[in-house]
Amino acid sequence: MPGTLLPGLVDAHVHSALVDLATVRAGGIAEVWDLGGVPAKVAALARDHERWKMPHIRYVGPFLTAPGGYPSDRAWAPAGSWRELRSPADAAEAVAEARSLGATLIKVTAHAGGPLLPLEIVKAVVAQGLPVVVHAEGPGTVRTALDAGAAYLAHTPWTEPLDPALARECAARMTWISTLDIHGWGRPTPGSVTAVANLRLFLSYGGKVRYGTDLGNGPLPPAVNPREIRLLQSAGLSPDEILLAMTGAGLSWIPGGLDLNPARFADSLATARVLDDSVRPRS
């Protein structure tokens, strides 16, 4: 068989309601993590992903937020995609319901531009046993996610430079999902510069990162994103380390062979296809 076989490529931050998942799979992504949508609708997509030639879908329940908190005030967030928590008991009930719908992750929002969940409620979410992904945006929100015991940040922090001591603590206890290209979509911006610098600091302390794009948020390619890959390289990751950050279950195929030269790696990896019974490579 010509080319290069790889474990399946994963985008760990996607919104299924905002993209065409069949196109995403055709663009080389074998698995997505849906980090926010109407849970019953995402669960239905996940059950039928093979029938419709979509990526395998791992998904969260609704965004768990404070009353009036992000993203309940956003036009892109349909009713049912978020749930307000008022107590630790609410947290336990919300996680149990999400688990019953097949969620294997939980999403909590910590957005400093609006009402925030108290730390005790975020801790109650974490205590239910599913890995928690926190949308942390603004002063103090990364500390809240860390102190609550969250497993993931949904984004590399971008609103301000992180204190090195906080970055070191994060590196020891959580994984960040990259989403670097949402800050400018290929153009340098203050947000992209800050995010890359924070990621470089986090990685210097041994932190782990997952490739994720926040697909559905602006003009991102519905496929393997070479701009995201190049930004990961600029934060200090080698091609081998990026492959570790991107791969999971399934199989991907690079028809022309994977080029590990750092200058050509991103564009080479962007030619990936999901390998399944519809692929008929010529020997």
ChimeraX attribute file (.defattr): number of C-alpha atoms within 10 A of each C-alpha:
attribute: neighborCount
match mode: 1-to-1
recipient: residues
	/A:1	9
	/A:2	12
	/A:3	12
	/A:4	14
	/A:5	18
	/A:6	18
	/A:7	18
	/A:8	24
	/A:9	30
	/A:10	27
	/A:11	30
	/A:12	25
	/A:13	24
	/A:14	27
	/A:15	21
	/A:16	24
	/A:17	18
	/A:18	13
	/A:19	14
	/A:20	13
	/A:21	26
	/A:22	16
	/A:23	16
	/A:24	24
	/A:25	23
	/A:26	18
	/A:27	19
	/A:28	27
	/A:29	31
	/A:30	30
	/A:31	26
	/A:32	25
	/A:33	22
	/A:34	26
	/A:35	26
	/A:36	25
	/A:37	26
	/A:38	19
	/A:39	23
	/A:40	17
	/A:41	13
	/A:42	23
	/A:43	20
	/A:44	11
	/A:45	20
	/A:46	19
	/A:47	12
	/A:48	14
	/A:49	16
	/A:50	12
	/A:51	8
	/A:52	10
	/A:53	17
	/A:54	22
	/A:55	29
	/A:56	23
	/A:57	24
	/A:58	19
	/A:59	29
	/A:60	30
	/A:61	33
	/A:62	26
	/A:63	28
	/A:64	29
	/A:65	26
	/A:66	25
	/A:67	15
	/A:68	13
	/A:69	24
	/A:70	24
	/A:71	21
	/A:72	21
	/A:73	10
	/A:74	9
	/A:75	8
	/A:76	13
	/A:77	17
	/A:78	13
	/A:79	12
	/A:80	15
	/A:81	19
	/A:82	25
	/A:83	22
	/A:84	19
	/A:85	22
	/A:86	14
	/A:87	15
	/A:88	17
	/A:89	12
	/A:90	17
	/A:91	23
	/A:92	17
	/A:93	14
	/A:94	21
	/A:95	27
	/A:96	16
	/A:97	14
	/A:98	20
	/A:99	17
	/A:100	11
	/A:101	17
	/A:102	18
	/A:103	22
	/A:104	18
	/A:105	22
	/A:106	29
	/A:107	27
	/A:108	30
	/A:109	25
	/A:110	27
	/A:111	23
	/A:112	15
	/A:113	11
	/A:114	14
	/A:115	15
	/A:116	19
	/A:117	22
	/A:118	15
	/A:119	13
	/A:120	14
	/A:121	21
	/A:122	28
	/A:123	19
	/A:124	18
	/A:125	30
	/A:126	23
	/A:127	18
	/A:128	17
	/A:129	12
	/A:130	20
	/A:131	18
	/A:132	26
	/A:133	27
	/A:134	29
	/A:135	23
	/A:136	24
	/A:137	21
	/A:138	15
	/A:139	15
	/A:140	12
	/A:141	19
	/A:142	24
	/A:143	15
	/A:144	21
	/A:145	27
	/A:146	18
	/A:147	16
	/A:148	20
	/A:149	19
	/A:150	27
	/A:151	21
	/A:152	26
	/A:153	26
	/A:154	27
	/A:155	25
	/A:156	27
	/A:157	28
	/A:158	23
	/A:159	15
	/A:160	14
	/A:161	17
	/A:162	20
	/A:163	10
	/A:164	13
	/A:165	11
	/A:166	13
	/A:167	22
	/A:168	18
	/A:169	16
	/A:170	26
	/A:171	21
	/A:172	13
	/A:173	15
	/A:174	18
	/A:175	21
	/A:176	25
	/A:177	24
	/A:178	29
	/A:179	26
	/A:180	30
	/A:181	28
	/A:182	22
	/A:183	18
	/A:184	15
	/A:185	16
	/A:186	17
	/A:187	10
	/A:188	11
	/A:189	12
	/A:190	12
	/A:191	19
	/A:192	24
	/A:193	17
	/A:194	20
	/A:195	27
	/A:196	24
	/A:197	20
	/A:198	22
	/A:199	30
	/A:200	19
	/A:201	21
	/A:202	27
	/A:203	19
	/A:204	14
	/A:205	16
	/A:206	12
	/A:207	20
	/A:208	20
	/A:209	26
	/A:210	24
	/A:211	26
	/A:212	28
	/A:213	29
	/A:214	24
	/A:215	26
	/A:216	18
	/A:217	13
	/A:218	13
	/A:219	12
	/A:220	18
	/A:221	16
	/A:222	21
	/A:223	22
	/A:224	29
	/A:225	23
	/A:226	20
	/A:227	21
	/A:228	22
	/A:229	27
	/A:230	23
	/A:231	22
	/A:232	26
	/A:233	20
	/A:234	14
	/A:235	20
	/A:236	18
	/A:237	20
	/A:238	16
	/A:239	22
	/A:240	10
	/A:241	14
	/A:242	20
	/A:243	20
	/A:244	16
	/A:245	22
	/A:246	21
	/A:247	21
	/A:248	17
	/A:249	13
	/A:250	18
	/A:251	18
	/A:252	24
	/A:253	25
	/A:254	21
	/A:255	17
	/A:256	13
	/A:257	15
	/A:258	21
	/A:259	16
	/A:260	14
	/A:261	11
	/A:262	14
	/A:263	12
	/A:264	14
	/A:265	19
	/A:266	25
	/A:267	18
	/A:268	18
	/A:269	25
	/A:270	19
	/A:271	18
	/A:272	28
	/A:273	24
	/A:274	25
	/A:275	20
	/A:276	13
	/A:277	6
	/A:278	8
	/A:279	10
	/A:280	9
	/A:281	11
	/A:282	7
	/A:283	6
